[in-house]
Structure formats: structure tokens, C-alpha cells
């Protein structure tokens, strides 16, 4: 049996000579390698046919971090404190997600990736943590990516709880200024920060998990974070996505 191919949604950056480069942060790649998968960066595209073919080449999907999700995707206009948006990438990631779900591939959404999944399922976001009506902790630590700065509580008997078993709590890093407001259709909140902010959700069978922290920056020091990637890879075998 071959190792499963895990697609990682790519972004792009403009270098100092005016040329775009396709990329993801290397920790995503290393997390997949460390967990027994073969990482493939999926380059950004605006062509739906190309996106369909891209997903056809992989056995599982990681939706990576990046820009804020365009609030028009959940029926709002941009507020003062929203960050940079990239509507074409929203479309790209949503198409990747739709194709992955259609093909019954396991999906892990990380930070923006989780927020994108939530919005694609009809959920919404706080465009900035300051717009949340109750006291809110600091969720953008802004330094030392491999340093956990928050504690989350995990819902008992959830798919995420089984991934983190037997730990009912976890220490996480935090690099998001947007927050999940309304959880999307078919998704269930399964982890919360101490201020009640939703930090993780999953679908009914646990094949789609979204986390608002960055486990790819923690996996080398924390086995439980590595379990998120191991679980994604195990599900590719469960779904029969990997063939001889």
C-alpha cells in the first residue's frame, strides 16, 4: 500500500522582483511527513476544472492559514478592523473543500482553513475579536509560534476527544484575530477557549475537523498535536482513498 498523498492548499507571495511564488509554510509539509503522509502543495487556481483535477490527485486535504475570509461570504460588509482579504482564494479553498467532501476525503482546516470551512457551511465570523460582546482573551499572541499560550476544553466523546485521548484539555498557540460566531450547518463545536470562544469543530462523522490554532507549529514538541495529522492520514485508509 502506498503512503497517502495529503494536499495542502497553497497561497502565493509576490517577491521583490515582481514574480508570484506558490507556497505554504514548511511546518505544514513537515507535519505531514512526520505523520507518514506524502505532502503535496496545491497551487492556487481560479479555474474550477483545474481545482477538480487537483483534488482528484490527493487522498486527504489540509486547508491552510492565510488571509481573512471575505465577510461577503456570510452576508456582511467589511468592518473597520478586518484584515486583508483575498476573495479569489476564498473561492479556491471553498472549491477544494466542496470537491473533497464530494469525494469523501478527510479534511483538516487550520486557522483560516477552519474559518473557511465554517463559512462554507453557512456559518459566520466575528471580523475581529473586539466585536465580540463579552470579555475576550488575547487570541493573537503575535510571537513564538511553538509556544502554547491558551488552554482549551474538549467535548467528551467527540472525534477530537478521541484524537487527544485521554486528555480532556489541551494547550494551544493562538494566532487568529477573527473568531467563529455562528457554527455552520452540519458542524458541531467540540473545543472552547476559557472565554467560550469556539476553537474547534467537526462534522457528523469526524471526517472534517477545523481548529483555530496552528498544530503544525506545535507537533514537534507535543504528541497530541501530531495526532491531528496522524488522524487525518489514518482516515484516508478508512475511507479507502489509498489504493495498491
N, C-alpha and C positions, 0 to 999 in steps of 0.2 A: 504494500500500500504506500502510495506517495504521501509526502507531507502536504498538509492543506495550504493552499495559497490564500493569504489574507490581504485583501485590498485595503489600502489606506487612502482616504480621499485627500487629494493634493490641493495645495494652494499655488500661488505664483508670486514672485517678487521681482521688482524692477531693479536691476543692478546699476552701477554707476556709469555705465556706458549706454544705457537705454535699452537693454535687452532683457526680456522677461525670462525668468527661470522657474521651472516647475519644481516644487519641493514639499517636504514635510519635515518637521523637527526629527532629528535622528533617533531620539528616545522612543518614538513610536516603532521605528524599524527594529531597534534593539529589543524592545519588549516582545515583539512577535518572534524574533529569532530565539530569544531566551526561553520562550514557551513552546518551542517545537514547530512553529509555523514558518512559511516562506512569505516574507513581506513583499508586496507589490505596491508601489506608489501609483495611484490612479490620477493621471494628469487632468487638470481642469479642462472642460469642454462645454460648448454651448450647443452641441449637436446631439439631439436626443437619440438618434440612431447609434452614434458612437458610444454614448453612455450605456445603452442597452448591450452593446457588444463588449464594453469594458467589464460590466458586471458578469457577463457570461464566462469570463475567464477566471473568476475567483470563487472561493468556497466560503468565504466569510468577509464581513465588511467592518472596518473601523471608520467612523465619521470623526474627523479630527477637529481641533480647535481653530480659532481664527476670528474673523470679523463678527460684529454684532449682526443678529438676524434683522432684516428689514421689517419694521413693525407693520408695514402694509400687508405683510403675510398673515397677520392676525387682526386686521381691521383697524389699526391705529396709525396716526401720523407721528412723525419723529418729534420727540420731546427734547428739551434743552440739553440733557446730559447723555443722550445716546452717543455711542462711539461711531467709528467708521462702519459703513455698511457696504455690501457688495452684492446687489440683487442677482447678478448672473451666477455667482457662486451658490447663493441660496437655491436657485433653480437646479444647478448641477447636483448639489447634495440631496435635494428632495427627489430628483430623478434616480440617483443612486439608491436611495432608501426605498423608493417605490419598486424598483426592479429587484432589489434584494428581498424585499418582503414577498413579492410575487413569486420569486424563485425559492422561497422558504429558506433563505440563508440567514445564519445568525448575524446579529448586528450589535456592535458596541459603540455608543455615542459618547464622546468625551468633551466636556465643557460646551463650546458652541455646538458640537455634534449632538449632545443631549438636548440642548435648547432647540435645535433644528428639528429633531425627531418630535419633540413635544408640539412644536408649531405645525409641523406637517400632519399631525394627528388632530388638529383643531384646537390645540391649547394656546396659551398666551404667556407673555413675559412681562415682568417689570422692566422697563427700559433702563432703569438704574436703581440700585438698591435704596437710594434716598427716597424713591417714590413709594416704597412700602410703608403702610400706615402705622406700623408698630415698630418698636425699637429693634434694630437690626445690627448684628455683629459685623465686623470687618470681613468681607469675603474676597477682597483683592489685596493679598499680602504684599505683592509687588517686589519680592526678593526671595532668594534661596529656594528654588523650585523643589528641592528634595527635602525640605523641612516641613513636617506636619504642623499646622497651626490651629486646627479645629478638631472637634470630636463630633461624630455623628452617631445617631441611634438607628439601628436597622430593624425593620419589621420582621418579627418571628415568622418562620415558615415561608418566607419569600424565597424566590430563586437567588436573590442577592445574599440572603442569610445563609443559604447552603454554600455559596461561593466562599463566604467569610467564616464558615463554621469552624469552631463553636463560638466565635466572638460576636456578641450582640451589639458591640460598638466598634468604631474604627477611628483612627487618627488620620486626618487628610490634610493635604495642602489646599489652597484656595486662591484662584486667580480669575474670578468672574465678578463683574460689576452688575450684570443683569441676573435676574432671578426668575425662576418658574412661578408664574402666578396661577393660571388655571391649567390643571393637568389634562392632557389631551385624551381623546376618545380611545378606549381600548388599552389605556395605560393606567398603572396604579403606582402611587407614591410608595416607596419602600425604605427610604432613609431620609433623616432630617437632621439639620444642624441644631444646636441648642437653642437657637432663636426661632425654631419652627420652619425655617426655610427648607424646601424640598431639595435634597441633594442627590437623590437617585430615584429612578422609576423603572418599571419593567412592563412588558406586555403579558398577556394571559399565560403563555407557556414559557416565559422566561427567555425566549429566543432573541428578544430585543431588550437591551439594558442600556439606560442612559445615566451617566454620572456627571455631576457638575465640577468635580475636581479633576486632577491630572495624574492618574495612576501610572502613566508612562514615565513620570519623573520620580516615582517612589518605588517601583518594582524591585530595583536592585538592593534596597535596604529593607523592604517589607514584603514578606512572602504572601500576605493576604492580598496585597495589590497585584502581585504577579498572578494570583489566582483568577483575576478578572480576564486576563489574556489566555490563561490555560483553559478556562471555562469556554471562552469563545472558540478556541481550537477544538476542544472536545465536542462541542455542539456540531461542528462541521462533520464529524464522524457519525454522530447521532442522526443528523438529517440526511445522511447518505450522499453528502455533496462530494466526497472524495472517493474516487474510483481507482481500481487497479490500473 
